[in-house]
């Protein structure tokens, strides 16, 4: 009996050791022969990952020189952790999705190759081809007139509304809110308390704590993110105060509520909320999950039309063989070509990055199937983007947490909260500026 | 009379049990619903027109068979490894006198409060320098020792009188022999608990394998689950179907090990 115990444990020990040696050997499987493998890290899953994988497969089958190995990290937060760790360890992938405020840090640390090198190279893009890209996306990827990254999955914000609830509230289902006044007025009219308990059963609108909405309102009121120097934030001007006050009145007044994360989208799908804002990509997540007539519209205008784009770009890393970098560019060029960007847009509701894609049969049909989508995409004509300077990553978080969240939760007054967030953001931007000068970057 | 007195206690227990079971019930119920029904208001308790479409799609969309195999490989190595290292370390901390024993023990315990986010990047660099990136080694070896398990077993070993030790040595038992022949058999419930914690830990690990692997063929089930939860929204039906088949094996194992777990908690003086 005693023997049996010790024999058993010895066996377990040996089994573990053997298992470790065995499994240690079989790591990744390499691509065979002369095929150049391009590792591509991204954060796309669910309905978006499905479409991306289809396109990557299509590319891999279209030729036999390059194999794109697309690896999903599931989410952007995991993707950014993974990129930072891999760059620190000197083992980057060949290409990855990246937001502009990650890209600036990758540029400063010399971790990526400028896309301009490939655009100007023998397999590059002609000036006419480059002109076909929506100008906002090119500017979005330029630092000091050099294109460092390339537009990949981009979106704009839109208003989604329940046409049935519009009709039930005596509103015209074909007339979405076009001004701030209409926006808040419609919201009030949709709200109703059916059981008389003093709480609405149907709400005008709902949302979450988001910088994206605030930024759009800031621009619509005539404000801007940064002052003329480009090194100090300007979101605490009177335009910022107007924007945040409106956001507060709309979302946490009598006719709206905020939720953690995207729960408000579920309430909208359940038919309890009249209007919500979301990315154009939200359609991919809402499709087939509602039982009412869905309206899609551009954001209401303030003093002027305005909005910011969202979504990531792709970057190619330093420290990998040049032929892999060139192969990555081949894929990027293919992916952003008219036919592919149209397919990508049709499958995911991201906006196409080329103007010519808007004229394809595929997207024309999409615009018929989803009325209002074309107008929502039309916002790209005047859309801009958030600051791309070092320090904005943290600055944006201060704005979200110290200003927008505390005001929406009723803990702070608008001007005071914005000033506090602006001070913190300015300090962070200045700190990073000093750091880059000191390090000679 | 006796029964009457038990009614309030039982009511309380039933309430507690219901609150624990409800999320699982909701998970299973949602997994059989169509996308429209998930967002129906007021919500339905049981799927009106049950469908297995979510299961089929979730299973096919992510390479779950491979992910399950990986999780099973990682989990079995971890369970075996953690039990062995915890027994050895706990034995030393509980039964041997050596200089700095208490300091070392406290130092070790203090490491428990360091959150993973803090050591993730340094760990990545170490794993990368060892050439273990994208191998099972990276997924298994760093997790073969767990502080909490050592602590739990040390408490258990200390509760076994030293007289046993003296008697065994007089009878000619070696020090190693005492551990494997006497301490371990006497501590079976605690060891099963340690094994179960290792199993749960490896079953649920997400960010570590995500960061340490680059190929689909090495990833475990939690990484597969995350596929259905995106920044812009979650596909609830698919997510719940996948969660149901991922959690099922652990629930089954727990039913078998339940008695031992409760026993060891009662013994260690920790009330969960």
Contacts between the chains, C-beta under 8 A, distances in Angstrom:
chain1	res1	chain2	res2	distance
A	2	B	181	4.8
A	5	B	180	6.0
A	5	B	181	5.9
A	5	B	184	6.9
A	5	B	185	6.1
A	6	B	177	7.1
A	6	B	180	4.7
A	6	B	181	6.3
A	9	B	84	7.5
A	9	B	180	5.4
A	9	B	184	7.3
A	12	B	80	5.2
A	12	B	83	7.8
A	12	B	84	7.1
A	13	B	80	7.8
A	13	B	84	6.1
A	15	B	80	6.9
A	16	B	77	5.9
A	16	B	80	4.6
A	16	B	81	5.6
A	16	B	84	7.3
A	19	B	73	7.4
A	19	B	76	7.7
A	19	B	77	5.5
A	20	B	77	6.7
A	20	B	136	7.7
A	20	B	137	7.0
A	20	B	140	6.6
A	20	B	141	7.1
A	23	B	73	6.3
A	23	B	77	7.8
A	23	B	135	7.6
A	23	B	136	3.7
A	23	B	137	7.6
A	23	B	140	7.5
A	24	B	135	5.8
A	24	B	136	6.2
A	24	B	137	4.7
A	26	B	135	8.0
A	26	B	136	7.7
A	27	B	134	5.3
A	27	B	135	4.2
A	27	B	136	7.8
A	27	B	215	7.9
A	27	B	218	7.6
A	28	B	134	5.0
A	28	B	214	6.7
A	28	B	215	4.7
A	28	B	217	7.7
A	28	B	218	7.6
A	29	B	215	7.3
A	29	B	217	7.0
A	39	B	214	6.5
A	41	B	214	7.9
A	43	B	231	7.6
A	44	B	230	7.9
A	45	B	226	6.7
A	45	B	227	4.1
A	45	B	228	6.8
A	45	B	229	7.5
A	45	B	230	5.4
A	46	B	227	6.5
A	46	B	228	5.7
A	46	B	229	7.7
A	46	B	230	4.7
A	46	B	233	7.7
A	46	B	234	7.8
A	46	B	235	5.3
A	46	B	238	7.9
A	47	B	235	7.2
A	48	B	230	6.8
A	48	B	232	7.8
A	49	B	227	6.5
A	50	B	61	7.1
A	69	B	215	7.9
A	71	B	214	5.8
A	71	B	215	7.3
A	71	B	216	7.1
A	72	B	227	6.8
A	73	B	210	6.3
A	74	B	210	7.0
A	74	B	223	6.8
A	74	B	226	3.9
A	74	B	227	6.1
A	74	B	229	7.6
A	74	B	230	7.9
A	75	B	226	6.8
A	75	B	229	7.8
A	75	B	230	7.0
A	75	B	231	6.1
A	76	B	231	6.1
A	78	B	207	6.8
A	78	B	210	5.5
A	78	B	211	7.5
A	78	B	226	7.8
A	81	B	120	6.6
A	81	B	121	7.8
A	81	B	207	7.6
A	81	B	211	6.4
A	82	B	210	7.2
A	82	B	211	5.4
A	84	B	121	6.7
A	85	B	120	6.8
A	85	B	121	4.8
A	85	B	124	3.9
A	85	B	125	7.3
A	85	B	211	6.3
A	86	B	124	7.4
A	88	B	121	6.0
A	88	B	124	7.4
A	88	B	125	6.1
A	89	B	124	5.7
A	89	B	125	4.7
A	89	B	128	4.0
A	89	B	129	7.5
A	90	B	128	7.7
A	91	B	128	5.4
A	91	B	133	6.4
A	93	B	214	7.4
A	262	B	232	7.0
A	262	B	233	5.1
A	262	B	234	7.3
A	265	B	233	5.9
A	266	B	39	5.7
A	269	B	39	4.1
A	270	B	39	4.5
A	270	B	40	6.7
A	270	B	41	3.9
A	271	B	41	6.4
A	272	B	41	5.8
A	278	B	232	7.7
A	279	B	232	5.9
A	281	B	232	5.2
A	282	B	232	5.9
A	282	B	233	6.6
A	284	B	232	7.7
A	285	B	230	7.4
A	285	B	232	5.7
A	285	B	233	3.5
A	285	B	234	7.9
A	285	B	235	7.3
A	286	B	233	7.5
A	288	B	35	5.2
A	288	B	36	7.3
A	289	B	35	4.4
A	289	B	36	6.2
A	289	B	38	7.1
A	289	B	39	5.6
A	290	B	36	7.3
A	290	B	39	7.0
A	291	B	36	5.7
